[in-house]
Amino acid sequence: MDVRNCKSCGKLYNYIGGPPLCPSCVKALDDKFDLVKKYIYDNIY
Ligand SMILES: [Zn+2]
């Protein structure tokens, strides 16, 4: 188990891969910030 702080809101969450964000922030990005999500992905992979 890999627990990390969300890069957006600072909340602890169980990291399962992908962007360093908690599930609720990932969902917020999906809803509103496709360009930001793309930026984050580009900087991870
Ligand atoms: Zn978050």
PDB file of the backbone (N, CA, C, O) and the ligand in Angstrom, with CONECT records:
HET     ZN  A 101       1
ATOM      1  N   MET A   1       0.845  -1.192   0.000  1.00  0.00           N
ATOM      2  CA  MET A   1       0.000   0.000   0.000  1.00  0.00           C
ATOM      3  C   MET A   1       0.885   1.249   0.000  1.00  0.00           C
ATOM      4  O   MET A   1       1.863   1.342   0.742  1.00  0.00           O
ATOM      5  N   ASP A   2       0.512   2.200  -0.852  1.00  0.00           N
ATOM      6  CA  ASP A   2       1.325   3.394  -1.067  1.00  0.00           C
ATOM      7  C   ASP A   2       0.453   4.618  -0.793  1.00  0.00           C
ATOM      8  O   ASP A   2      -0.352   5.017  -1.634  1.00  0.00           O
ATOM      9  N   VAL A   3       0.620   5.211   0.392  1.00  0.00           N
ATOM     10  CA  VAL A   3      -0.188   6.366   0.760  1.00  0.00           C
ATOM     11  C   VAL A   3       0.583   7.648   0.448  1.00  0.00           C
ATOM     12  O   VAL A   3       1.742   7.792   0.837  1.00  0.00           O
ATOM     13  N   ARG A   4      -0.056   8.560  -0.244  1.00  0.00           N
ATOM     14  CA  ARG A   4       0.592   9.818  -0.624  1.00  0.00           C
ATOM     15  C   ARG A   4      -0.327  10.995  -0.323  1.00  0.00           C
ATOM     16  O   ARG A   4      -1.527  10.846  -0.092  1.00  0.00           O
ATOM     17  N   ASN A   5       0.306  12.193  -0.337  1.00  0.00           N
ATOM     18  CA  ASN A   5      -0.468  13.427  -0.246  1.00  0.00           C
ATOM     19  C   ASN A   5      -0.883  13.864  -1.653  1.00  0.00           C
ATOM     20  O   ASN A   5      -0.071  13.866  -2.578  1.00  0.00           O
ATOM     21  N   CYS A   6      -2.129  14.224  -1.797  1.00  0.00           N
ATOM     22  CA  CYS A   6      -2.624  14.761  -3.064  1.00  0.00           C
ATOM     23  C   CYS A   6      -1.880  16.053  -3.399  1.00  0.00           C
ATOM     24  O   CYS A   6      -1.724  16.922  -2.540  1.00  0.00           O
ATOM     25  N   LYS A   7      -1.423  16.181  -4.646  1.00  0.00           N
ATOM     26  CA  LYS A   7      -0.699  17.379  -5.059  1.00  0.00           C
ATOM     27  C   LYS A   7      -1.615  18.595  -5.149  1.00  0.00           C
ATOM     28  O   LYS A   7      -1.147  19.733  -5.138  1.00  0.00           O
ATOM     29  N   SER A   8      -2.903  18.353  -5.236  1.00  0.00           N
ATOM     30  CA  SER A   8      -3.840  19.456  -5.397  1.00  0.00           C
ATOM     31  C   SER A   8      -4.396  19.941  -4.057  1.00  0.00           C
ATOM     32  O   SER A   8      -4.333  21.133  -3.757  1.00  0.00           O
ATOM     33  N   CYS A   9      -4.943  19.017  -3.242  1.00  0.00           N
ATOM     34  CA  CYS A   9      -5.608  19.424  -2.005  1.00  0.00           C
ATOM     35  C   CYS A   9      -4.832  19.027  -0.750  1.00  0.00           C
ATOM     36  O   CYS A   9      -5.179  19.465   0.347  1.00  0.00           O
ATOM     37  N   GLY A  10      -3.786  18.204  -0.889  1.00  0.00           N
ATOM     38  CA  GLY A  10      -2.968  17.838   0.247  1.00  0.00           C
ATOM     39  C   GLY A  10      -3.494  16.685   1.083  1.00  0.00           C
ATOM     40  O   GLY A  10      -2.850  16.276   2.050  1.00  0.00           O
ATOM     41  N   LYS A  11      -4.656  16.157   0.723  1.00  0.00           N
ATOM     42  CA  LYS A  11      -5.264  15.063   1.461  1.00  0.00           C
ATOM     43  C   LYS A  11      -4.486  13.767   1.245  1.00  0.00           C
ATOM     44  O   LYS A  11      -3.971  13.519   0.154  1.00  0.00           O
ATOM     45  N   LEU A  12      -4.404  12.932   2.302  1.00  0.00           N
ATOM     46  CA  LEU A  12      -3.802  11.609   2.141  1.00  0.00           C
ATOM     47  C   LEU A  12      -4.761  10.690   1.399  1.00  0.00           C
ATOM     48  O   LEU A  12      -5.971  10.706   1.623  1.00  0.00           O
ATOM     49  N   TYR A  13      -4.187   9.892   0.512  1.00  0.00           N
ATOM     50  CA  TYR A  13      -5.010   8.938  -0.234  1.00  0.00           C
ATOM     51  C   TYR A  13      -4.142   7.757  -0.623  1.00  0.00           C
ATOM     52  O   TYR A  13      -2.914   7.831  -0.593  1.00  0.00           O
ATOM     53  N   ASN A  14      -4.801   6.665  -0.989  1.00  0.00           N
ATOM     54  CA  ASN A  14      -4.103   5.441  -1.376  1.00  0.00           C
ATOM     55  C   ASN A  14      -3.721   5.513  -2.843  1.00  0.00           C
ATOM     56  O   ASN A  14      -4.573   5.400  -3.725  1.00  0.00           O
ATOM     57  N   TYR A  15      -2.439   5.701  -3.096  1.00  0.00           N
ATOM     58  CA  TYR A  15      -1.954   5.879  -4.473  1.00  0.00           C
ATOM     59  C   TYR A  15      -1.970   4.560  -5.221  1.00  0.00           C
ATOM     60  O   TYR A  15      -1.407   3.563  -4.767  1.00  0.00           O
ATOM     61  N   ILE A  16      -2.630   4.570  -6.388  1.00  0.00           N
ATOM     62  CA  ILE A  16      -2.724   3.345  -7.193  1.00  0.00           C
ATOM     63  C   ILE A  16      -2.179   3.559  -8.594  1.00  0.00           C
ATOM     64  O   ILE A  16      -2.469   2.765  -9.489  1.00  0.00           O
ATOM     65  N   GLY A  17      -1.389   4.618  -8.810  1.00  0.00           N
ATOM     66  CA  GLY A  17      -0.844   4.909 -10.129  1.00  0.00           C
ATOM     67  C   GLY A  17      -1.551   6.097 -10.764  1.00  0.00           C
ATOM     68  O   GLY A  17      -2.585   6.558 -10.282  1.00  0.00           O
ATOM     69  N   GLY A  18      -0.964   6.586 -11.869  1.00  0.00           N
ATOM     70  CA  GLY A  18      -1.539   7.746 -12.540  1.00  0.00           C
ATOM     71  C   GLY A  18      -1.099   9.036 -11.888  1.00  0.00           C
ATOM     72  O   GLY A  18      -0.064   9.076 -11.223  1.00  0.00           O
ATOM     73  N   PRO A  19      -1.878  10.097 -12.073  1.00  0.00           N
ATOM     74  CA  PRO A  19      -1.489  11.395 -11.526  1.00  0.00           C
ATOM     75  C   PRO A  19      -1.464  11.388 -10.005  1.00  0.00           C
ATOM     76  O   PRO A  19      -2.222  10.649  -9.378  1.00  0.00           O
ATOM     77  N   PRO A  20      -0.587  12.218  -9.394  1.00  0.00           N
ATOM     78  CA  PRO A  20      -0.458  12.227  -7.929  1.00  0.00           C
ATOM     79  C   PRO A  20      -1.577  13.024  -7.260  1.00  0.00           C
ATOM     80  O   PRO A  20      -1.330  14.007  -6.560  1.00  0.00           O
ATOM     81  N   LEU A  21      -2.795  12.582  -7.489  1.00  0.00           N
ATOM     82  CA  LEU A  21      -3.977  13.284  -6.990  1.00  0.00           C
ATOM     83  C   LEU A  21      -4.936  12.303  -6.351  1.00  0.00           C
ATOM     84  O   LEU A  21      -5.021  11.146  -6.765  1.00  0.00           O
ATOM     85  N   CYS A  22      -5.665  12.767  -5.334  1.00  0.00           N
ATOM     86  CA  CYS A  22      -6.669  11.913  -4.706  1.00  0.00           C
ATOM     87  C   CYS A  22      -7.841  11.704  -5.675  1.00  0.00           C
ATOM     88  O   CYS A  22      -8.017  12.480  -6.614  1.00  0.00           O
ATOM     89  N   PRO A  23      -8.637  10.660  -5.446  1.00  0.00           N
ATOM     90  CA  PRO A  23      -9.738  10.352  -6.382  1.00  0.00           C
ATOM     91  C   PRO A  23     -10.679  11.522  -6.630  1.00  0.00           C
ATOM     92  O   PRO A  23     -11.143  11.705  -7.756  1.00  0.00           O
ATOM     93  N   SER A  24     -10.971  12.319  -5.606  1.00  0.00           N
ATOM     94  CA  SER A  24     -11.905  13.423  -5.828  1.00  0.00           C
ATOM     95  C   SER A  24     -11.291  14.502  -6.710  1.00  0.00           C
ATOM     96  O   SER A  24     -11.998  15.114  -7.511  1.00  0.00           O
ATOM     97  N   CYS A  25      -9.978  14.749  -6.577  1.00  0.00           N
ATOM     98  CA  CYS A  25      -9.327  15.732  -7.444  1.00  0.00           C
ATOM     99  C   CYS A  25      -9.197  15.197  -8.871  1.00  0.00           C
ATOM    100  O   CYS A  25      -9.333  15.956  -9.831  1.00  0.00           O
ATOM    101  N   VAL A  26      -8.937  13.904  -9.014  1.00  0.00           N
ATOM    102  CA  VAL A  26      -8.913  13.311 -10.352  1.00  0.00           C
ATOM    103  C   VAL A  26     -10.264  13.496 -11.019  1.00  0.00           C
ATOM    104  O   VAL A  26     -10.340  13.826 -12.202  1.00  0.00           O
ATOM    105  N   LYS A  27     -11.325  13.282 -10.261  1.00  0.00           N
ATOM    106  CA  LYS A  27     -12.662  13.453 -10.812  1.00  0.00           C
ATOM    107  C   LYS A  27     -12.905  14.915 -11.191  1.00  0.00           C
ATOM    108  O   LYS A  27     -13.488  15.198 -12.238  1.00  0.00           O
ATOM    109  N   ALA A  28     -12.461  15.836 -10.344  1.00  0.00           N
ATOM    110  CA  ALA A  28     -12.617  17.260 -10.651  1.00  0.00           C
ATOM    111  C   ALA A  28     -11.870  17.608 -11.938  1.00  0.00           C
ATOM    112  O   ALA A  28     -12.360  18.376 -12.765  1.00  0.00           O
ATOM    113  N   LEU A  29     -10.671  17.029 -12.094  1.00  0.00           N
ATOM    114  CA  LEU A  29      -9.914  17.273 -13.325  1.00  0.00           C
ATOM    115  C   LEU A  29     -10.656  16.712 -14.523  1.00  0.00           C
ATOM    116  O   LEU A  29     -10.721  17.349 -15.575  1.00  0.00           O
ATOM    117  N   ASP A  30     -11.213  15.523 -14.368  1.00  0.00           N
ATOM    118  CA  ASP A  30     -11.963  14.925 -15.468  1.00  0.00           C
ATOM    119  C   ASP A  30     -13.124  15.819 -15.867  1.00  0.00           C
ATOM    120  O   ASP A  30     -13.432  15.962 -17.050  1.00  0.00           O
ATOM    121  N   ASP A  31     -13.765  16.419 -14.871  1.00  0.00           N
ATOM    122  CA  ASP A  31     -14.941  17.228 -15.144  1.00  0.00           C
ATOM    123  C   ASP A  31     -14.585  18.570 -15.780  1.00  0.00           C
ATOM    124  O   ASP A  31     -15.297  19.053 -16.660  1.00  0.00           O
ATOM    125  N   LYS A  32     -13.475  19.176 -15.329  1.00  0.00           N
ATOM    126  CA  LYS A  32     -13.246  20.585 -15.668  1.00  0.00           C
ATOM    127  C   LYS A  32     -11.936  20.888 -16.370  1.00  0.00           C
ATOM    128  O   LYS A  32     -11.868  21.832 -17.157  1.00  0.00           O
ATOM    129  N   PHE A  33     -10.896  20.113 -16.104  1.00  0.00           N
ATOM    130  CA  PHE A  33      -9.561  20.574 -16.473  1.00  0.00           C
ATOM    131  C   PHE A  33      -8.811  19.550 -17.318  1.00  0.00           C
ATOM    132  O   PHE A  33      -7.765  19.044 -16.910  1.00  0.00           O
ATOM    133  N   ASP A  34      -9.342  19.252 -18.479  1.00  0.00           N
ATOM    134  CA  ASP A  34      -8.661  18.303 -19.351  1.00  0.00           C
ATOM    135  C   ASP A  34      -7.248  18.760 -19.701  1.00  0.00           C
ATOM    136  O   ASP A  34      -6.338  17.936 -19.781  1.00  0.00           O
ATOM    137  N   LEU A  35      -7.054  20.054 -19.909  1.00  0.00           N
ATOM    138  CA  LEU A  35      -5.720  20.547 -20.253  1.00  0.00           C
ATOM    139  C   LEU A  35      -4.757  20.390 -19.089  1.00  0.00           C
ATOM    140  O   LEU A  35      -3.592  20.052 -19.293  1.00  0.00           O
ATOM    141  N   VAL A  36      -5.231  20.632 -17.862  1.00  0.00           N
ATOM    142  CA  VAL A  36      -4.388  20.459 -16.687  1.00  0.00           C
ATOM    143  C   VAL A  36      -4.040  18.991 -16.507  1.00  0.00           C
ATOM    144  O   VAL A  36      -2.906  18.648 -16.173  1.00  0.00           O
ATOM    145  N   LYS A  37      -5.019  18.130 -16.730  1.00  0.00           N
ATOM    146  CA  LYS A  37      -4.772  16.694 -16.607  1.00  0.00           C
ATOM    147  C   LYS A  37      -3.714  16.262 -17.619  1.00  0.00           C
ATOM    148  O   LYS A  37      -2.808  15.495 -17.290  1.00  0.00           O
ATOM    149  N   LYS A  38      -3.832  16.749 -18.832  1.00  0.00           N
ATOM    150  CA  LYS A  38      -2.848  16.410 -19.855  1.00  0.00           C
ATOM    151  C   LYS A  38      -1.461  16.895 -19.426  1.00  0.00           C
ATOM    152  O   LYS A  38      -0.471  16.183 -19.599  1.00  0.00           O
ATOM    153  N   TYR A  39      -1.391  18.097 -18.873  1.00  0.00           N
ATOM    154  CA  TYR A  39      -0.119  18.637 -18.399  1.00  0.00           C
ATOM    155  C   TYR A  39       0.489  17.739 -17.329  1.00  0.00           C
ATOM    156  O   TYR A  39       1.685  17.452 -17.360  1.00  0.00           O
ATOM    157  N   ILE A  40      -0.336  17.294 -16.383  1.00  0.00           N
ATOM    158  CA  ILE A  40       0.153  16.426 -15.307  1.00  0.00           C
ATOM    159  C   ILE A  40       0.649  15.102 -15.882  1.00  0.00           C
ATOM    160  O   ILE A  40       1.724  14.627 -15.518  1.00  0.00           O
ATOM    161  N   TYR A  41      -0.131  14.513 -16.775  1.00  0.00           N
ATOM    162  CA  TYR A  41       0.292  13.251 -17.387  1.00  0.00           C
ATOM    163  C   TYR A  41       1.615  13.422 -18.115  1.00  0.00           C
ATOM    164  O   TYR A  41       2.505  12.578 -18.012  1.00  0.00           O
ATOM    165  N   ASP A  42       1.740  14.535 -18.862  1.00  0.00           N
ATOM    166  CA  ASP A  42       2.967  14.761 -19.634  1.00  0.00           C
ATOM    167  C   ASP A  42       4.190  14.863 -18.726  1.00  0.00           C
ATOM    168  O   ASP A  42       5.303  14.539 -19.141  1.00  0.00           O
ATOM    169  N   ASN A  43       3.984  15.313 -17.489  1.00  0.00           N
ATOM    170  CA  ASN A  43       5.109  15.470 -16.572  1.00  0.00           C
ATOM    171  C   ASN A  43       5.400  14.234 -15.731  1.00  0.00           C
ATOM    172  O   ASN A  43       6.395  14.201 -15.007  1.00  0.00           O
ATOM    173  N   ILE A  44       4.553  13.227 -15.817  1.00  0.00           N
ATOM    174  CA  ILE A  44       4.787  11.986 -15.081  1.00  0.00           C
ATOM    175  C   ILE A  44       5.403  10.938 -15.986  1.00  0.00           C
ATOM    176  O   ILE A  44       6.338  10.237 -15.597  1.00  0.00           O
ATOM    177  N   TYR A  45       4.871  10.835 -17.203  1.00  0.00           N
ATOM    178  CA  TYR A  45       5.282   9.743 -18.075  1.00  0.00           C
ATOM    179  C   TYR A  45       6.308  10.184 -19.110  1.00  0.00           C
ATOM    180  O   TYR A  45       6.754   9.373 -19.921  1.00  0.00           O
TER     181      TYR A  45
HETATM  182 ZN    ZN A 101      -7.049  16.000  -3.768  1.00  0.00          ZN2+
END
